[in-house]
């Protein structure tokens, strides 16, 4: 659990720094599938390690899962629901 949280914070934190330096709204604050892909990829990594996979194959599983989710979200314009306050 801690490894997944640290991975998400590292991935999202780096993206926020990139976007702030580029003077853009951070991707994490938009509706895009960004942090969710990190969480799922980290969970795949930890799950693969717990099932006895080697470090290299667990890493590859994590990278492929995250990449497929992120690229699929970009390709098919998938987004997460947002919370809307009634005014």
C-alpha positions in Angstrom: 0.0 0.0 0.0 2.8 2.4 0.9 4.6 1.6 -2.3 1.6 2.4 -4.4 0.9 5.6 -2.6 4.5 6.7 -3.0 4.5 5.8 -6.7 1.4 7.9 -7.3 2.7 10.8 -5.4 6.0 10.7 -7.3 4.3 10.3 -10.7 1.7 13.0 -10.1 4.2 15.3 -8.3 6.5 15.2 -11.3 3.6 15.9 -13.6 2.5 18.9 -11.5 6.0 20.4 -11.5 6.2 19.9 -15.3 2.9 21.6 -15.9 3.6 24.5 -13.5 6.9 25.2 -15.1 5.2 25.1 -18.5 2.5 27.5 -17.2 -0.3 25.1 -17.8 -3.1 23.8 -15.6 -1.8 20.5 -14.1 -3.2 17.4 -15.7 -4.1 16.0 -12.3 -6.5 18.8 -11.8 -8.3 18.1 -15.0 -10.8 15.3 -15.8 -8.2 13.1 -17.4 -7.3 9.5 -16.3 -3.9 10.3 -14.8 -3.6 9.4 -11.1 -5.9 6.4 -11.6 -3.5 4.9 -14.1 -0.7 5.3 -11.6 -2.7 3.6 -8.9 -3.6 0.7 -11.1 0.0 0.3 -12.4 1.4 0.3 -8.9 -1.2 -2.2 -7.8 -0.2 -4.5 -10.7 3.5 -4.1 -9.6 2.8 -5.1 -6.0 0.4 -7.9 -7.1 3.0 -9.3 -9.5 5.7 -9.3 -6.8 3.3 -10.9 -4.3 2.6 -13.7 -6.8 6.3 -14.4 -7.0 7.3 -12.7 -10.2 10.8 -11.3 -10.6 11.4 -7.6 -10.1 12.0 -7.1 -13.8 8.8 -8.8 -14.9 6.8 -7.0 -12.2 8.2 -3.7 -13.4 7.3 -4.6 -17.0 3.8 -5.6 -16.0 3.4 -2.2 -14.2 4.7 -0.2 -17.1 2.5 -2.0 -19.6 -0.7 -1.7 -17.5 -0.1 2.0 -16.8 0.8 2.8 -20.4 -2.3 0.9 -21.8 -4.7 2.7 -19.5 -3.2 6.1 -20.1 -2.9 5.7 -23.9 -6.4 4.2 -24.1 -7.8 7.2 -22.1 -6.1 9.6 -24.5 -7.2 7.7 -27.6 -10.8 7.3 -26.7 -11.2 10.5 -24.7 -12.0 8.7 -21.5 -12.4 10.8 -18.4 -13.4 10.3 -14.8 -16.6 11.8 -13.4 -16.3 15.0 -11.6 -18.0 16.3 -8.5 -20.3 19.2 -9.2 -21.7 21.5 -6.6 -25.2 22.7 -7.1 -25.3 26.5 -7.0 
